[in-house]
Amino acid sequence: MRKLMSCLAAAVLLGIPASPAALAQSLLSDAPAAPPAVSLRGLGDSTILSTRPVALARAGAARDINLAAFEQSRSALALEGEDDVVELTFVLDAGHVAEGGDLVIAYRNAVSVMPEASMVSVMINGAPVGDFPIRSPSGFARQVIDVSPALLRAGVNEVRLRAVQRHRVDCSMEATYELWTEIDGQASGFRSRSALRPEDFQSLRTLGRTEHGLTDLRLVLPAGAGAATLTRAAPVVQTLALALNRDDLSVTVAESEGRGPGIDLIVATDDDPGSLAAAGSAPYGLSVAAGADAGRARVVLRAATAGEIPGLLLSAVQGPLQPVLDTGIRARRKGEIRAAENSAYTLADAGYVAAPFSGRLFHTGFDMILPADFYPAEYATLDLALHAATSPGLKPTSQLLVRVNGHIVKSLPMRDADGEVFSGRKLELPLRAFRPGRNQIELLAELERAADDACVFAERDDSVPRFILLDTTEIRVPALARVARSPELAALAGSAYPYASPSGVSVHALKPDAGSVSAAMTMIAKMGLAARAPVMARMEFGPPSADAGANAIVIASRRAVEALSGLEPAASPPAAQAIDFARARDFADPMPTASIHLPGAAVAMSMATDPAALLDAFQQTTRGLATGGSLVRDFGAGLSDASRAFRHWLNYERPSDAAPLVEPLRKALLLQRPSVTGEGVVTWLTADTSLDMVEASDMLADPSVWNRLEGESVVLDLDARTLRATRPQAYFTHDIKDYGPGNLRRIAAAWFSDHFRIYVVLVLALMAVFAIWLGRAVPGAGVRTDR
């Protein structure tokens, strides 16, 4: 039944028509002083639009129930550099469109931004509605723009914010990186004339976020709920996550409904008195109603029996949820390209709009999602066909930079002082710089003029553009080597590999406290969003069995891990039958365990650090303190540094990937390991305590963290809110679906590029064999003998 439910839900959410035969087999702080008021005229309307600065409310004040939040997460609400654009959306129904309202932008900016020359221009659904100066470095302040109903539409509305920022005192190229403006997602959005009430599924997309900037989805469960209840709720959680179309979803489990903005989800059956009492008078099927707290919604799936849940969920997906999915998760997302091999895309496909640029640092970017079984190596290049032009008068130091996942992988000098036109100029981007799943590609142009050296703003003429990048610039994806490799957390974050398979995934909570179970449900929701369809997930309490070959995810606090590691290898602890909703009282043990051996997988202790990495970092830090040295030692140290630098360059490793000398005081670890049988992949999420597990779960819910997962393991610093990734020394689980000669050739070329020493040895060996053959064959060729 679980397989039937998940497969059919996946088919429906992907827009695949389900035939009767298929249905039989599958289913799916104080605010700063406000700046002076500014008046402006909106070009999309004949009336004067006013921009009214309003101080933000104090922390903890009730949220404005008239405010429809932007759908984008906190990580997408930053404007950086001299010229940057963000694309935002909000949802309105026909009734609120007719009333009109205000666009509210709460922002703060870097102190280095010059208020006299820095502006944000605003467009709604393609029509300009005004602009306002950037001058709030002391804290968040609001700008409120009156919007005519003529500019709005029922459904999804698009907002385009463009920030032009200038530095107060510094005209160097480096200073442009100090310019930023941040939008507050909690206090920004569209404020209607009347209250927004969560009465249907589309209205759920208007709900606000928590103080941590996350969308709260609370799964309300009765006392005594166990793994079976969570398994039944998992498809509903994922379907609701897809309908919300938000990548900052945080799932919690509790016995009671929550407070503040968010959603309370209840899955009830008539044969379960506990869940039925929580459902109240909700009708059968999937329904939406206002929650007990203002700005909170209540979603109930009520069925007569557990066996009816899949059919009711399917009816909702094909009925009231269909338009929500069509305009959300199924719609093309700006700033994103889902790439296939042997294909070409343009910047227009990513939503880029060409415009002349007159600043010193041009910047634009987009995300490219590559297949989960993509093998990154030096066997081909991803080509960028550049269509752009520069104006006369630029310094010969001007250049275009291409940055992939934070690394500069290509530069194009633009030295012609008379201006240049690039008509399809090809830039070859190495495939090794990319990774399976989501990749961030950025294009930066450094454009300096001699007049910039004087740093006199009054003499700077910004009416003359310096650069234009056309939206016809192409991104050409070559034929890719297709072989799935693990461990690779980037594939998990990008497309839920290897868990988005028909066999699904078993999610284990070693100790089913509320923190661990909440983290497990958040992981399930994030995988559904990454796969863009529900993943068949089975919730279980306790460790994976020793003979389990399927893929698994294990959520465990250190205390739960240590309790299990103290058992004999053949012993199996009694698994809890119900969720422990009591407040977690376990604390970190200051004595780390070197290693543990659990049934189903072998995993290094999450709190331990690689001694070799620590020793290497220590030696690098203290090398310059030596009082005397020898030529041999200095040569060896230089050779070691050169080898390390070459390895970092070859693998595009960041300096932050190295182990720090001081480990975080509070941290969590996400890592992948092969199962004991070698037939599956086990992903571990561990933390000191179950309370730390909740914080780790919130970090993973943040797309700025989730989209940066890569490699074999990721250390999450819970205090600094940063992460450090470690790449694997070797891969396992090679899954090849294409055995064609072309793919096998590319896999071989990729493997040799990863093992270039073997490649060099083979070349030298072949040369030696050829030399030996030549030495034996040539002397005797053409020599006359008596026989």
N, C-alpha and C positions, 0 to 999 in steps of 0.2 A: 504493500500500500504506500509506503514512503517513497519508493522508486516511482510508482505511478503518479504520485502527487507532484514530485519535483520535476520530472521530465515534461509533463503536460504544462506546468506553469512556465517552464523555460520556453517551450514551443510557442505558447500564446504571447509571452512578453517579447519574443523576437519577431512576432508578426507572422508566424508560420501557421497556415490554416491546418486545423486538426481534423482529419477524417474520422469517421466512426471506428475504422479499424485501428487507426493510430491512437484514438482515445482508449481503446481497450488495452493498449500496451504502455501508454505514457501519460503523465500529467505534470502536468506541471507542479571718584574724588572730588573736591570742589572744582567747579568749572571756571575757566579763566574769564576775564572781563571780555564782553562781546565787542568786536570791532564795529566801526560805524556802519550804518545801513548803506546799501548800494542799490540804485535803481537801474534797470536795464530793460531793453525791448527785445522780446522774443520774435525771431523772424518767422516762426510758424504761426503766429497769431497777430491780429491787428491791435491788440490791447497792450498796454504797458504791463510788463511782469515785474514784480518787486522781489528782490532778494533780501530777506530779513534775517540778520544774524541773531541767534538765540542761544543763550548759555545752556549747556547740558545740565540735566537734573543730577542731583546728588546720587552717589552710588547707593543702591538698595531701594531707590524709589520704584513705584509701580510702573510697569511698562505701558506705553501708550497702546491701547487696544485698537486704535484706528490705524496703526502703522503696519503696512505690509512690508515685511523684510525682503531684502534682496536675496535671491537664491544662492548667490556665490558665497563661498567660504571666506574666512578671514585672510587666508593666504593670497586671495585674488584681489584684495582691496588696497593694494599699494601702488602708488605712482612714483616712479623713480627716474632720476636723471633730468635733463633739460626739457625733454619732450616725451611724454608717455601717455598711453591710452589704456583704459580698462573698460570692458564690456560687462554690463550688469543687467539683470532681468528681475522683474517682479510680476505678480499675477493679480488680476482684478476680474471680478465678474461684471456683467452688464449693468447691474444696478449701481455699483460704485463708480463705474466709468461715467455714467450719466451725471453723477454729482460732481465730478472733478475732484481736485485736491491739491496737495502740496508735495513736491519732491524735497525730501529732507536729506541733506548731506552733512554728517558730523565728521569733522576732520581735525587733524593736527599735522604740523609740518616741522621739518628740521629748522633749527635756529639759523642755519646758513642761508635759507631762502630769502631773497630780496622781495619784500612785499610790494614795492612800487612797480615791479616789472614781472611779477609771477601771477598767473591767472589759471583758473579752471573753467573750461567751457563745457557746457552741458547740452546734450541732445537727447530727445525722447522720440523713439520710433522714427529716426531719421530727420527730425525737425529740430533746429536750434531753439532752446528755451532760455538762454542767457549764459552769463558767466559771473564769476566773483573772484576777488583777489585772494591770494594765499597768504594769510597773516595770522596764524594761530600757533606759534611755537611753544606757548606755555601750557597747552593742554587742549583737549577737544572742545570745539565750538561748532555750532550748527549754522548752516545756511539753508533757508527755506525758500523754495521757488514755487510760486503759484503756477499751476498747470491747468490749461483749459481742457474741458472734456473732449474738444475736437482733436486733441493730440493723443488721446488714449484709445485703447481698443480692448475689447473683452478677451481675456486669455493672457498670453504672455506679452509683456511690454518690455522694450529694450531701451536701456540707458547707456549712453556713451559719454564717458568723462575723459577729457583731454587736459592734461596739466602741462603748462609751459612755465618752467622754473628757471630762475637766474640766481647766481651766487652773489652774496653780499659784497665780498671783498676779494675773492680769489678767482682768477681767470684761467688757471691751469686746467689741463685735461683731467688731472686727478680729482680736482674739486667737483667736477660734475657728478662723481659717484657719491658725494655727500648730500645731494639733493633728494629729498623724498617727501611725500605727503601720504598719510595713512588715513583711510576711511574707517570709521567705527561701524562695524556691521550690526551692533546691537541697537544703536540709536539712529541708523540711517535706513531709508526706504521711502515708500510712498504713503503719505498720510491721507486717508480718505476723510470725507466730511462726516461720515457716520462710522459706527463701530464695525469692525470686521469680526464676524462670528463664524467659527468652524462648523458649517452646516453641510458641507459636501467634501468630496475628496480633493477637488481643486483648491478649496480654501486652506487645506493643510499646508500648501506651499507658501502661504503668507505668514506662517507662524515664526515667532522670533527665536532667538538663541539664548543659551545660558550665559552666565557671567564668564565662562571659559571660552565663549565663542563657538560652542558646539550645538548641534540639533539634538535635543533630548528625546529619546524614545524609551519609555519605561514599560517593560513587560510586567504587568500585575498578575501575580500568581497566588493561589491559595496556599495556606499552610499545608505542609506535607507534599508539595509538588516535587516530582522527581524527574529523572532523565526522560521518561516517556512523554511527560507533559512538555518539556523543552523541545523534544524532537517534533512533536505535533505543531508547536508554535514557530519553529524555524522557518518554514516556507512563508508563513504569514509575515514574519519580521522582514524577510528578504523582499517580498512583494511590496510591502509598505515602503521599504527603503528605496526601491526602484521607482515607486510612484512619487515619492518626495523629490527624487532627482537631486539629492544633496550629498556631497562627498565628505561631509563632516559629521556624520551620524554617530552618536554614542548611545549604545544600548545598555540599560541597567535593568536588573530584576529586583522586585520588591513585593511586599505583601499589600502595600497601600498605594494609592495614587499619589502623584508628585505635585510639586508646587512650581509656579513660575511657567515660562513659555516651554512648550513641548507637547508630547503626545503620550497618553496612557493607552496601552494596548491590552485588551482582554480577550483571550480565547476561551470560550465557555461551551460546555455541553450539558444537556439536561441530566445526564447520568452522573455528573460531578457536582454535588451540592455546593462545594466551595467556590468553584469558578462561576457557577450559575448565580450565586448570591452577588458576586462582583459585577456581573453583567446587568443586573437590575431588570428593567423593563425593555431592554434592547430587543429589536425584532430579529427574526432568524436571518442569517446571512451576514454580510460585512456592512457595517453602518458607521456613520460619523455623527457625533453630537458634541456640544460644548462641554468642557470639563468643569469641575468645581471651582477651579482657580481661573481668573481672567486671563485670556490669552493662551489657554490650554485646551487641547482637544481630547476627545475620548473616542477611540476606535474599538469596536467590539465585533468579533466574529463569533456568532452563536450558532450552534448546531445541535441537533437532537442527540447524535452520537458522534464519536470521534471519526467513524468511517464516513460521515457526511462532510467533513471539513474540506477534503480536496475538491468535491463538486461545488461547494459554495464558494470556495476561493476562485475556481475556474469561472464561475458565473460572474463574479465581480470583475475579474480581469477582462472578460469579454464584454462586460456591460459598463458600469459607471467608471471603472478605472481605465478603460481603453483610451478616451480622449486625453486623459491625464498622462498616460504613458506615451501617446503619440506626440504630444507637445513637450515632453520632458526627456526621458531616457532614450527614446527612439529618435528624437530629433537631432539634427547635426549641431554639435556644440562648437561655438566660435573659439578659435585658438587651439584647435585640435584636429589632427589628421590621423585616421586609422588606416595605416598603410598596408598594402599587399605587395608582394614581390613582382618584379617586372612591370612596374606602374610608374606613372608620373603625376605630380600634383603641382598646383601653383599656390602662391601665397594667398590668392583670392579664396582658394578652398579652405584656408584656415581663418577666413574672415578679415584678412588684412586689407586696409583701405589706403591706397597710395596718396601721398600729399607731399608738397615741397617742404624741405626741412632747412631751417636757418640757424640752428644751434651748432655747438661744438661736438656733441656726442649723440649720434643717432642710435636708437635701440628699439628693436622689435623682436618678438619671439613667438613660438608656438610649441605645442606638444605633439610628438609623433609616437603613436603606439605601434610597435612592431610585434610580429608573431611570438608566442611564448616559446616555440622551439627554434627561434632564430639563434644561429651560432655566430657570435661576433669574433672575427679574426681578419687577418690581412690576406684575403683572397679576392676582394673586390672593393669598390668604393661606392659610396652614395654621393651622387653628383648634384651640385647646385648650379643651375644655369642662371647666371646673374643678368638681370635687366635693370640697369641703373645708370645714373649720370651724375657727374660732379660739375660745379661751376668754376670758372677761372678765379685765380687768386688764392687757392689753397696752398698751404705749406707742403713741401715734398715729403714731410713725415706723415701725411694723412694716410690712413689705411682702413680697410674693411676687415673685421674680425668675425670668425664664426666660432661660437662656443657651444659645445655639446655636453650636457650634464655637468656644467660648471667648469669644463676644461676648454681652453682655446686650442682648436685643432687645425685651424687654417687662417692664414692672413693674406690679404691682397693689397700690396702697396698701390697708392693712387698718387703718383709723383708728378703727373702732368699739371703744371701750373696754369695751363690754358684751358683746363677742363677735359674730362674724358666721358665717353659714352661706352657703356658695356652692353653689348647686344648678345646675350647668351654666353657670356664668358663663363667657362666651366671651372668650378672649384671642386676638387675631389676630397670628399670627407671620408676618412678611414672608418671602416665598419667596426674596428676594434673599439672605437670611442663610444659606440652605441651598446645597448643592452636589451635583452628581451623585455617586452612590456613598454612602459612609458619612458620617453626620452624628451628632454627639454632642449630645443634648438634655439639659439639666440644669434641675431645678426647685429653687430655693432659697427658703426663707422665713426672713426675719430677724424674730425674735420676742423683744423685750425687755420687761422689766417694770421698774417704778421701783425695786423691791428689788435689782435687779442692780447699781445704782449704788454701793451700800454695799460690795459685793465681800466680803461675809462669807459664806463657804461654809456655816457652821453654820446661818445663818438662811435658807438657800435651800431651798425646798420643791419637790423634784423629783417628789413623788408626784402633784402636780396637773399634768395635761398642758396644754400651751399650744396645740397644733395637731394636726390629723389630716388627712391627704390620703388620700382613698378611692381604691381601685383601680378604681373605675368612671369615673374621669376619662378623658375621650375625647380622642383625637388624630384630627382629621378632615383627610384629604388631599384637596385639590380636584382638578379636572381640570387636568392639567399641559400646558404647551407642550412638545411632544416634537420636539426637533431636536438631533441630535448635533453638538457643536462641539469643535474642537480648536484649540490645545493645552489639555488639561485632565487633569492628572495625578491629580486626585481620581477621575475615572472609571476610570482605569487601576487605582488601588488598590482601588476599590470593587467593580468587576465585570470587570476586565481589558479594558475597552473601549480601543481598537477591535480588540484582538487575539483576543478570544473569538468570532471569526466563522468561518464555514466555510472561508474562505481561509487562516486561521491567520496565523502570523507567522514571519518568518525572523530568527533571532538571530545576529548577526555578532560575532565576536571578531577585532578587527583584528590582534592578535598573540596567538596561542593559547597563552599561558603559563597555568600552573595557576591563578593568581589571577584572571585575566580569565574563564577558562572556569568557574571556581567561581561567580563573580558572575553569569555568564549562566545557569547551572543554577539558582541561587537565584531569579533573576527568573522563570524558567519555573515553578518550584514555587509562588512567591507568586501568579503569575497564575492557576494552576490552583486554588489555594485561594480566590482572589477570585471566580473564575467558578463555583466549586463543581462543576467538571467539568474534565477534561483539555483543555488548549488545544493545538491542533495546531501544534507548534513544529518548525522546521527549523533545525538548527545549521549554520552556515557559518563558514569562516575567511576573513578579508579583508573589504573594504568592500562595501556594496551596489553593484550595477551601476548605471550612469548611467541606463539605461532601465527600471530596476525601479520599478514603480508600486505594488507591494504594501507592506503594513505591515512595519516592521522595527524591531528593537532593536539598537543598536550598543554594544558594550562596548570601551573603549579606554583605555589609559594615555596620559599626555601624550607620552611618547617615541614610542609607536606613531602617535599623531595627527600629531606633528611630522614624522615620517619620511614619512608619506603626504602631508602638505601640501606638502612640498618637491618633489613630482613634478609633471610637467606635467599639465594637466587631462585630457588624453586618455590619459595613461599609466596603466597598471594594474600594481601591484607583484606579484611572484610570491607566491601565497598558500601558507602553510605547510600541510603535509599531516598533521602529527601534533602532539599536545599536547606542549609543553615542560614537563616536570615538575620541571626543575631550579629551585633557589631563585632568585627574581627578584633581579637585581642592578642594575636600572635605578634611577636617582635623579632627583629633580626638577631640572629645568633652571631656574635663577633668572631666566632671561630669558623672560618670557611672550610668546607670539605673539598679535598683535592679532586675527587672524581666519584661518580656514582655509576652504578650499572643497574638499569631498570629493565623490566620486561618490555619487549617490543622495540627498544632502541637503546643505543649507547650514546651518552651525551656528557660532555665535560661540564663540570659544575659551573653554573652561571656566574657565581661570584668570584671565581678564580680567574687570574689573568695569566696569559702565556708568559712563563718566566723568560724565555728566549727573547720575546718582544720587549719586555721590561728591561732586560740587560742591555739590549741593543740601544734602546732609547737613552738609558743611563750613560752608556759609553759615548754616544753622540753628544750628549749635553756636557760631559766633563772632559772631553778630549782636549780642549784648549787650555786646561789647567796644568798640563804636564810641565815640569820645570826644565826638563832636558829631554832630548830625543836622539834617535839614531836615524840614519838614512834608510835602513831597512824597514824600521818601524813606520817611518813617515811614508815610505813608498807603499807599504802594505795598507796603511790607513787610507791613502789616496786611491789605491786600487779598489778597496772595499767601498769607498764612497762612490767611485765611478760606476761600479757594478750595481750598487743600490739605486743610483740616479737613473741608470739605463733601465733597470727593472721598473721603476716608477714611471718612466717615460713610455716604455713599451706597453704597460698595462693601464695607462692613464690613471694612476693612483694619486690621490690628494695627500698633501702633508698631514691632514687631519686623520687619515686612515691609520697612521702609526699609533701604537699604544702609548698613552700618556704615562708619565712617571707616577702621578697621583691619580688613583682611580676615583670615580665619583663616590660620595658617601652613600647616596641612595640611587640605585640603578635597577634596570630590568634588562633582560636579554631575550632577544628573538633570534633563534638559530634553527638550521635545518640539519638533519642527520638521516642516513639511510636506516630503514628498519632492519631488524636482525636477519630477516630472511632475504633482504636485498631486493625485494619486489615492490617496495613502496617507499614513501618519503614521510618522515616524521618532523613536524615543525614544533619547536618548544617555545613557550613564552613563560619565563620565570621571573620572579621578583622576590625581594626580601620577605614581605608580608602581603597579606591579601589587600591591605589598604594601599600599599604601593602598587599592587596589581591594578587597582582602579585607576591610579594615575597613569600607569603604563598604557592602559586601555584608552584613556582620554588622549594620550599622545598619538597612539596609532590611529585614532579617529580623525585627527587633524591631517588633512591632505598634504600639508607641507612636510609632514613626517612620513606618512604612508607612501607618497610618491617618490621618496628618496631611499626606500628600502632597496638594498642590493647585496650581493655577495652571499657568504655563508652565515654570517652572524652580524647582528646590529646591537650595540650597547646603547641603551636609552638612559641619559642622565636626567633623572627626575627632578633635580634641583635647578640645573641650568637650562632644562628643556632642549637639549641638543642630542645628537646621535653620532655614533661612530661605526662605520661599516668595515668589515673584514672580508676580504675575498678568499675563496677556498684555494688550498694548495692543489687539490685534485677534484675532479668531478666524478659522479657516478650516475647510474640509471640512464643509460643512453637509449632513448626511445626514438627509433627511426621509422617514419611512416612512408617515406618516399625512397624506394630503392632503385630509382632510375639512375642511369650512368651519370647524368649531369649533377644530380645531388650528391652522389657518392664521390665524384671528382672534387666538388667544392668542399665536402667534409674532409677529404684527405688533405686538400690544400690548407684548410683551416687548421687541421691537427698539426701539420708540419710547421705552420706559422707560430703555433703555440709552443712547439718543441723544436725550435730552430737549431738547437745543438745537435739533435739527432739528424736534422736535415743537413747540417754542415758535415757531419761525420759520414753520412751516406754519399754526399757529393764527393768528398775526399776519397772514400773507398772506391767509388766508381772510376774516379780519375786514376787511382792506383791500379785497378784492374785493367783499365785501358792502356796505361803505360806499360804494364807487364806484357800484355798481349802485343802491343806495338813493338816492344823490345825483342820479343821472340819472333814476330812475323816479318819485320822489315829487314833484318840482316840477311835472312835467307831468300828474300824475294829477288828473282832475276839472276841468281848465281848459278852458273853452269857447273855441273859436277860430272864425274866420270860415269856415274850410274844412271 
